[in-house]
Amino acid sequence: MRRTNVILWTIQGLLALGFVFAGGMKLITPAATLAPMIAPLPLGLIRFIGLCEVTGALGLVLPGLLRIRPSLTPLAAAGLVIIMSGAVSASITLHRMADAAPPAVLGILAIVVIAGRMPSSGQGRHASPWAA
């Protein structure tokens, strides 16, 4: 159980770093610089996705670190899976097949977090998935 917890924390930490970086770049990069990379998607949508990625990154780590509502972590991971599914879909639709691989991998890792952090039916009502 401890090994699984360490692996999950490692995945969550790496995902959080990646999503804070990616989402932060979508939020702070000037529109003129961002436009060629995101065409034909609207700038407002890209900024919203960036905000969702940063929020999801925080949701991956803060509930466990602060021990406040750790049940929110799988929900944050699920939101990131939805965003990554959209990224894969957009890449394929725009015929950018190579661009579909990174969000697919991130989505799969987020699914691992969901599976690892969901309370199992055998645990008590107040059992924490964060216990070592």
Residue pairs with C-beta under 8 A, 6 or more apart in sequence:
1 131
1 132
2 132
4 116
5 130
5 131
5 132
7 116
8 112
8 113
8 116
8 117
9 64
11 109
11 112
11 113
11 116
12 60
12 61
12 64
12 73
12 113
13 61
14 109
15 57
15 60
15 77
15 80
15 106
15 109
15 110
15 113
16 57
16 58
16 60
16 61
17 57
18 57
18 106
19 53
19 54
19 56
19 57
19 60
19 80
19 106
20 53
20 54
20 57
20 58
22 50
22 53
23 49
23 50
23 51
23 52
23 53
23 54
23 55
23 56
23 57
24 50
24 54
25 50
26 34
26 46
26 47
26 49
26 50
26 53
27 47
27 50
27 51
27 54
31 43
34 43
34 46
35 43
38 46
40 94
41 90
49 83
49 86
52 79
52 83
53 80
53 83
55 76
55 79
56 76
56 77
56 79
56 80
56 83
57 80
58 76
59 72
59 73
59 75
59 76
59 77
59 79
60 73
60 76
60 77
60 80
60 113
61 73
62 68
63 69
63 70
63 71
63 72
63 73
63 76
64 70
64 73
64 130
67 128
67 130
70 117
70 128
70 129
70 130
71 119
73 113
73 117
73 129
74 113
74 114
74 117
74 118
77 110
77 111
77 113
77 114
77 117
78 110
78 114
80 106
80 107
80 110
81 107
81 110
81 111
81 114
84 103
84 104
84 106
84 107
84 110
85 107
87 100
87 103
88 100
88 103
88 104
88 107
91 97
91 99
91 100
91 103
92 100
116 129
117 129
118 129
119 127
119 129
123 129
